[in-house]
Amino acid sequence: MREVDLRSDTVTHPTPEMREAMAAAEVGDDVFGDDPTLNRLEAMAAERLGKEAAVFVASGTMGNLVSILSHAQRGDEIIIGDRSHIFRSEAGGASALGGVAYNTIRNDDRGLLDPDEVEAAIKPANVHYTRTAMIGLENTHNAAGGAVLTVEDTRAVAEVARRHEIPLHLDGARIFNASVALETPVSELAADADSVTFCLSKGLSCPIGSIICGGNEFIQEARRWRKVVGGSMRQVGIIAAAGIVALDSMVERLAEDHANARKLANGLAQIPGISIEPDKLPTNLVFFEITDGDPAGLARKINERGIKGGSPMRRWRFVTHYGITSGDIDYALDVMDSVMRENAAS
Ligand SMILES: *Cc1c(COP(=O)(O)O)cnc(C)c1O
């Protein structure tokens, strides 16, 4: 049976070219700074993002955590969106491990923060208050359907941050998707952020890893906090080799994922029992509502026909990625259409 895994772009496997590069990678002990392949990847990443330095971490969650721990101290707070990945999907790490409080403000339906609301949320210097130690944005915004933040969107919040001398962190897990969708270099999208993280392990198809980029001093601090959370590793070149291939050859092809996402969204919009507003500028995340029938039962039915994805909730997310072809989208739409029609008839 055909299998189409639409659960996430994290299911991507390393490409044959990555496997070769990994097998051949020159390695050393990264805790001594001796791994030439990782050093090369970090230098490439820093240059690509337009920052002075970069540090490799095990995951996007670790990247955000280490960034927060490097910006904030115990008893400080960070201002982030109420639908941000940091707030909703990282197990409260900054508070559990760093004693850092979350001050959430409203994410609009594009995942933006209103600069005035950010400014109003910043605490004045006063012994009663927590110190605001970081402001966080997310690009693309996961919960907002992979929506992209433009350079201007980020700048509007950065201006507030700068005025109050508070660092701006950008959770750019999928910033390369934003860059391809907007046809804007990642360095421009990251220019106003003091720190930025991105994932190699999602649409870029690497097996493992994320990277934090920022100024020299900040990255030095991040290396220390990475050690604190047990994230310093040894012959990392084995996985860094895949990252080099990704930055060299897996970025431009994200446009294919976006085209497939658009085709999927337009197709889903034609199917009864599904509510979706196809995004005019899609990336690779397609969110929609099951308005008719039992979502858990429907998910089981599509799973039986090889479509991995769906959930017991009404809001579903399908993700396009390397390995999903235009033909797979046709198949997925066929299955969704027949399952939803059977559902409507029963
Ligand atoms: C996936 C994701 C992360 C975390 O990445 P992991 O590697 O899964 O820990 C962080 N932020 C956003 C917006 C994400 O989508």
The ligand as an ORCA input file, in Angstrom:
! r2SCAN-3c Opt
* xyz 0 1
  C       9.747     22.085     15.806
  C       9.814     23.417     16.407
  C      10.672     23.679     17.477
  C      11.437     22.592     18.212
  O      12.171     21.753     17.478
  P      12.518     20.253     17.991
  O      13.721     19.953     17.191
  O      11.322     19.441     17.651
  O      12.780     20.312     19.441
  C      10.758     24.970     17.927
  N      10.016     25.943     17.384
  C       9.163     25.730     16.373
  C       8.398     26.864     15.812
  C       9.019     24.456     15.853
  O       8.154     24.240     14.866
*
